[in-house]
Amino acid sequence: MTQELAINGGKPVRDKLLPYGHQWIDEEDIKAVIEVLRSDWITQGPKVVEFEKEFAKYVGARYAVAVNSGTAAL
């Protein structure tokens, strides 16, 4: 038995939207982004290396590689 999709008039699976995560961006984050945008290092460079090292430490891994999307991660 197939059911009609909600987009086509069928019953929705849920009646409430999934909760949306709130960003925790402060002035320090904004200043760091501006600093990188004004530098010669947009996609690579010292901030990316720093992030990869800190993230690897955070998750308990030897290495981490920053990528721009989930597809690139595959």
Backbone as a printed PyTorch tensor [residue, N CA C, xyz], in Angstrom:
tensor([[[ 0.8470, -1.1790,  0.0000],
         [ 0.0000,  0.0000,  0.0000],
         [ 0.8900,  1.2390,  0.0000]],

        [[ 0.7140,  2.0870, -0.9420],
         [ 1.4980,  3.3210, -0.9950],
         [ 0.6430,  4.4910, -0.5380]],

        [[ 1.3100,  5.4380,  0.0910],
         [ 0.6150,  6.6360,  0.5520],
         [ 1.0510,  7.8140, -0.2960]],

        [[ 0.1490,  8.7620, -0.4400],
         [ 0.4610,  9.9630, -1.2080],
         [ 1.4180, 10.8480, -0.4130]],

        [[ 2.4210, 11.3900, -1.0790],
         [ 3.3700, 12.2860, -0.4280],
         [ 2.6650, 13.5440,  0.0560]],

        [[ 3.1470, 14.1010,  1.1580],
         [ 2.5590, 15.3230,  1.7180],
         [ 2.5940, 16.4610,  0.7110]],

        [[ 3.6430, 16.5380, -0.0820],
         [ 3.7650, 17.6160, -1.0730],
         [ 2.6550, 17.5230, -2.1200]],

        [[ 2.0950, 16.3050, -2.2730],
         [ 1.0090, 16.0920, -3.2330],
         [-0.3560, 16.0100, -2.5590]],

        [[-0.4410, 16.4410, -1.2920],
         [-1.7250, 16.4460, -0.6030],
         [-1.8910, 15.3650,  0.4480]],

        [[-0.9220, 14.4670,  0.5700],
         [-0.9960, 13.4230,  1.5870],
         [-0.7180, 13.9730,  2.9810]],

        [[-0.8290, 13.1010,  3.9810],
         [-0.6230, 13.5050,  5.3690],
         [ 0.8790, 13.6770,  5.6410]],

        [[ 1.2740, 14.8210,  6.2340],
         [ 2.6900, 15.0200,  6.5760],
         [ 3.1450, 14.0340,  7.6540]],

        [[ 4.4030, 13.6810,  7.6430],
         [ 4.9700, 12.7890,  8.6500],
         [ 4.9800, 13.4670, 10.0110]],

        [[ 5.2600, 14.7490, 10.0350],
         [ 5.2530, 15.5050, 11.2930],
         [ 4.5210, 16.8100, 11.0870]],

        [[ 3.9630, 17.3340, 12.1740],
         [ 3.2230, 18.5890, 12.0700],
         [ 4.0030, 19.7740, 12.6250]],

        [[ 5.1820, 19.5170, 13.1690],
         [ 6.0400, 20.5890, 13.6700],
         [ 7.3700, 20.5340, 12.9280]],

        [[ 7.9370, 21.7020, 12.6810],
         [ 9.2480, 21.7430, 12.0340],
         [10.3080, 21.1910, 12.9700]],

        [[11.3410, 20.6040, 12.4090],
         [12.4680, 20.1620, 13.2260],
         [13.1480, 21.3830, 13.8250]],

        [[13.6480, 21.2670, 15.0430],
         [14.3010, 22.4290, 15.6580],
         [15.5170, 22.8670, 14.8470]],

        [[15.6810, 24.1440, 14.7560],
         [16.7950, 24.7260, 14.0130],
         [17.8780, 25.1280, 15.0010]],

        [[19.0960, 24.7250, 14.7260],
         [20.2060, 25.0610, 15.6120],
         [20.5170, 26.5480, 15.5900]],

        [[20.7220, 27.0900, 16.7470],
         [21.0670, 28.5090, 16.8740],
         [22.5810, 28.6760, 16.7560]],

        [[23.0140, 29.6360, 15.9700],
         [24.4410, 29.8940, 15.8210],
         [24.9810, 30.5780, 17.0770]],

        [[26.1680, 30.2030, 17.4490],
         [26.8650, 30.8160, 18.5780],
         [28.0650, 31.5690, 18.0230]],

        [[27.8140, 32.6630, 17.3450],
         [28.8620, 33.4590, 16.7170],
         [29.0100, 34.7410, 17.5140]],

        [[30.2230, 34.9560, 18.0210],
         [30.4440, 36.1730, 18.8030],
         [31.4030, 37.1040, 18.0560]],

        [[31.7080, 38.2230, 18.6590],
         [32.5800, 39.2210, 18.0190],
         [33.9670, 38.6650, 17.7260]],

        [[34.4750, 37.8000, 18.5960],
         [35.7900, 37.1920, 18.3710],
         [35.7780, 36.3590, 17.0900]],

        [[34.7010, 35.6050, 16.8630],
         [34.5680, 34.8170, 15.6340],
         [34.5280, 35.7190, 14.4050]],

        [[33.7630, 36.7850, 14.4840],
         [33.6330, 37.7180, 13.3620],
         [34.9770, 38.3620, 13.0440]],

        [[35.7110, 38.7710, 14.0660],
         [37.0340, 39.3740, 13.8570],
         [37.9960, 38.3760, 13.2220]],

        [[37.9300, 37.1030, 13.6500],
         [38.8080, 36.0800, 13.0790],
         [38.5070, 35.8670, 11.5980]],

        [[37.2320, 35.8570, 11.2330],
         [36.8520, 35.6840,  9.8250],
         [37.3180, 36.8750,  9.0020]],

        [[37.1290, 38.0730,  9.5150],
         [37.5790, 39.2770,  8.8060],
         [39.0880, 39.2400,  8.6030]],

        [[39.8210, 38.8070,  9.6340],
         [41.2840, 38.7110,  9.5330],
         [41.6850, 37.7680,  8.4030]],

        [[41.0250, 36.6190,  8.3100],
         [41.3440, 35.6570,  7.2500],
         [40.9600, 36.2130,  5.8800]],

        [[39.7880, 36.8320,  5.7770],
         [39.3550, 37.3830,  4.4920],
         [40.3020, 38.4640,  3.9820]],

        [[40.9070, 39.2050,  4.8870],
         [41.8390, 40.2630,  4.4890],
         [43.2540, 39.7490,  4.2590]],

        [[43.5050, 38.5060,  4.5870],
         [44.8400, 37.9350,  4.3980],
         [44.9550, 37.3320,  3.0020]],

        [[46.0940, 36.7580,  2.7180],
         [46.2980, 36.0580,  1.4490],
         [45.9520, 34.5750,  1.5730]],

        [[45.3490, 34.1840,  2.6940],
         [45.0530, 32.7850,  2.9680],
         [43.5460, 32.5930,  3.1380]],

        [[42.8430, 32.3300,  2.0520],
         [41.3960, 32.1350,  2.1440],
         [41.0550, 30.6560,  2.3260]],

        [[41.5760, 29.7850,  1.4570],
         [41.1930, 28.3710,  1.5100],
         [42.2230, 27.4820,  2.1800]],

        [[43.4080, 27.9380,  2.3630],
         [44.4640, 27.1960,  3.0510],
         [45.1970, 28.1830,  3.9420]],

        [[46.1920, 27.7180,  4.6460],
         [46.9770, 28.6450,  5.4350],
         [46.9800, 28.3330,  6.9130]],

        [[47.5520, 29.2300,  7.6990],
         [47.7690, 28.9590,  9.1170],
         [46.4880, 28.7390,  9.9200]],

        [[45.4170, 29.4070,  9.6090],
         [44.1700, 29.2170, 10.3640],
         [43.5560, 27.8510, 10.0740]],

        [[43.6870, 27.3750,  8.8400],
         [43.1740, 26.0470,  8.4990],
         [43.9900, 24.9820,  9.2190]],

        [[45.3020, 25.1320,  9.2070],
         [46.1860, 24.1880,  9.9010],
         [45.8670, 24.1760, 11.3970]],

        [[45.6940, 25.3490, 11.9650],
         [45.3540, 25.4590, 13.3890],
         [44.0180, 24.7640, 13.6800]],

        [[43.0200, 24.9960, 12.8270],
         [41.7160, 24.3580, 13.0080],
         [41.8350, 22.8410, 12.9330]],

        [[42.5540, 22.3350, 11.9280],
         [42.6960, 20.8870, 11.7670],
         [43.3540, 20.2570, 12.9890]],

        [[44.3930, 20.8780, 13.5060],
         [45.0820, 20.3450, 14.6890],
         [44.1690, 20.3570, 15.9110]],

        [[43.4740, 21.4580, 16.1330],
         [42.5810, 21.5630, 17.2890],
         [41.4010, 20.6020, 17.1700]],

        [[40.8650, 20.4470, 15.9580],
         [39.7420, 19.5340, 15.7630],
         [40.1760, 18.0920, 15.9870]],

        [[41.3500, 17.7200, 15.4640],
         [41.8710, 16.3680, 15.6760],
         [42.0280, 16.0860, 17.1660]],

        [[42.5650, 17.0440, 17.8860],
         [42.7250, 16.8880, 19.3340],
         [41.3560, 16.7350, 20.0040]],

        [[40.3980, 17.5370, 19.5880],
         [39.0540, 17.5290, 20.1710],
         [38.3690, 16.1690, 20.0120]],

        [[38.5300, 15.5450, 18.8300],
         [37.8690, 14.2620, 18.5730],
         [38.7590, 13.0630, 18.8930]],

        [[39.9720, 13.3200, 19.3730],
         [40.8680, 12.2360, 19.7490],
         [41.4810, 11.5020, 18.5720]],

        [[41.7170, 12.2190, 17.4770],
         [42.3130, 11.6190, 16.2810],
         [43.7350, 12.1380, 16.0910]],

        [[44.5180, 11.3920, 15.3500],
         [45.8730, 11.8600, 15.0410],
         [45.8480, 13.0090, 14.0520]],

        [[44.9500, 12.9230, 13.0890],
         [44.8860, 13.9140, 12.0190],
         [43.4360, 14.3150, 11.7520]],

        [[43.2730, 15.4700, 11.1430],
         [41.9730, 15.9210, 10.6470],
         [42.2320, 16.7390,  9.3900]],

        [[41.3170, 16.6600,  8.4510],
         [41.4370, 17.4140,  7.2070],
         [40.1640, 18.2360,  7.0240]],

        [[40.3100, 19.5290,  6.9060],
         [39.1640, 20.4130,  6.6840],
         [38.8010, 20.3920,  5.2020]],

        [[37.5050, 20.2020,  4.9170],
         [37.0080, 20.2330,  3.5420],
         [35.8040, 21.1690,  3.4790]],

        [[35.3820, 21.5000,  2.2790],
         [34.3210, 22.5000,  2.1300],
         [32.9110, 21.9330,  2.1050]],

        [[32.7680, 20.6020,  2.0710],
         [31.4210, 20.0320,  2.0120],
         [31.4560, 18.5540,  2.3840]],

        [[30.2770, 18.0080,  2.6320],
         [30.1780, 16.5810,  2.9020],
         [30.5730, 15.7510,  1.6900]],

        [[30.2660, 16.2460,  0.4990],
         [30.6450, 15.5450, -0.7240],
         [32.1560, 15.4690, -0.8530]],

        [[32.8440, 16.5670, -0.5760],
         [34.3060, 16.5620, -0.6360],
         [34.8850, 15.6160,  0.4100]],

        [[34.2060, 15.4530,  1.5310],
         [34.6830, 14.5620,  2.5840],
         [34.6260, 13.0960,  2.1610]],

        [[33.7050, 12.7840,  1.2510],
         [33.5900, 11.3940,  0.7930],
         [34.7830, 11.0110, -0.0500]]])
